[in-house]
Amino acid sequence: MCRNILTLFNFEPLATEEEVQAAALQFVRKISGCNKPSRANEAAFDAAVGAVARAARTLLHSLKTASPPRNREHEARRAHARALKRSRRNPAEHEAARARGARREGS
């Protein structure tokens, strides 16, 4: 569930609001143990996502580093190469699995 939370600090360009919200949502899903809350828990779930997103934004704006910003595209290519190496699939099968996962995340 929360494997997809990405590092958001020290990238160029800076993390977008959508990335912060997505990370907050994944975090709350992980600690609550549910992908979608029941109607009874929806308000608490949404409030938790908002609170985590606010805390994440505060953290990102407060952190300091001497390291140069990392390039998102370069890091994405490196992560993709690591995933290919980990998997025993051929590249075409890996791409198909990634596409299925992206469709699932978008729904």
C-alpha positions as a printed Julia matrix, in Angstrom:
107×3 Matrix{Float64}:
   0.0     0.0     0.0
   2.64    2.57    0.87
   5.49    1.45   -1.37
   4.68    4.38   -3.63
   5.49    7.14   -1.16
   8.38    8.95   -2.79
  11.08   11.17   -1.38
   9.89   14.74   -1.91
  12.78   16.75   -0.47
  15.68   18.25   -2.4
  14.37   17.86   -5.92
  14.29   20.28   -8.79
  11.56   21.22   -9.49
  10.12   21.3    -5.98
   7.44   18.85   -4.88
   4.0    19.75   -6.17
   0.89   20.01   -4.03
  -0.41   16.86   -5.75
   2.72   14.91   -4.77
   2.41   16.04   -1.14
  -1.3    15.1    -1.08
  -0.59   11.7    -2.68
   2.11   10.94   -0.1
  -0.21   12.0     2.74
  -3.01    9.81    1.37
  -0.7     6.79    1.05
   0.58    7.32    4.6
  -2.92    7.52    6.08
  -3.99    4.47    4.07
  -1.04    2.54    5.46
  -1.54    3.41    9.11
  -5.34    3.05    8.96
  -5.12   -0.25    7.11
  -7.75    0.7     4.55
  -7.7     2.04    1.02
 -11.07    3.74    1.29
 -12.69    4.51    4.62
 -16.26    3.63    5.49
 -18.77    6.47    5.55
 -18.54    6.5     9.34
 -14.77    7.05    9.18
 -14.59    9.29    6.1
 -14.38   12.61    8.0
 -11.62   11.34   10.29
  -9.74    9.86    7.33
  -9.96   13.11    5.32
  -8.93   15.17    8.34
  -5.91   12.92    8.87
  -4.86   13.27    5.2
  -5.1    17.06    5.53
  -3.1    17.11    8.76
  -0.38   14.86    7.34
  -0.18   16.98    4.16
   0.17   20.17    6.24
   2.89   18.56    8.37
   4.69   17.36    5.23
   4.61   20.83    3.66
   5.94   22.36    6.89
   8.71   19.79    7.0
   9.67   20.26    3.34
   9.85   24.04    3.76
  11.9    23.75    6.97
  14.54   21.24    5.88
  17.98   22.49    4.84
  20.69   20.74    2.85
  24.07   21.5     1.37
  23.53   18.89   -1.37
  22.57   20.06   -4.83
  18.96   19.32   -5.82
  18.37   15.97   -7.5
  16.8    15.68  -10.92
  13.39   13.95  -10.86
  13.7    12.37  -14.29
  17.17   11.0   -13.57
  16.03    9.52  -10.24
  12.94    8.01  -11.91
  15.14    6.34  -14.53
  17.42    4.97  -11.81
  14.45    3.61   -9.84
  13.06    2.02  -12.99
  16.42    0.37  -13.71
  16.54   -0.99  -10.13
  13.02   -2.36  -10.51
  13.96   -4.07  -13.76
  17.0    -5.6   -12.14
  14.95   -6.82   -9.15
  12.28   -8.36  -11.3
  12.86  -11.51  -13.22
  10.54  -10.28  -15.97
  11.65   -9.16  -19.35
  11.34   -5.39  -19.99
   8.08   -5.71  -21.96
   6.37   -7.62  -19.14
   7.68   -5.11  -16.61
   6.27   -2.18  -18.61
   2.89   -3.92  -18.86
   2.83   -4.43  -15.09
   3.77   -0.78  -14.52
   0.97    0.35  -16.82
  -1.54   -1.82  -14.93
  -0.35   -0.33  -11.64
  -0.6     3.24  -12.98
  -4.15    2.59  -14.14
  -5.05    1.17  -10.74
  -3.54    4.19   -8.92
  -5.41    6.61  -11.19
  -8.82    5.1   -10.43
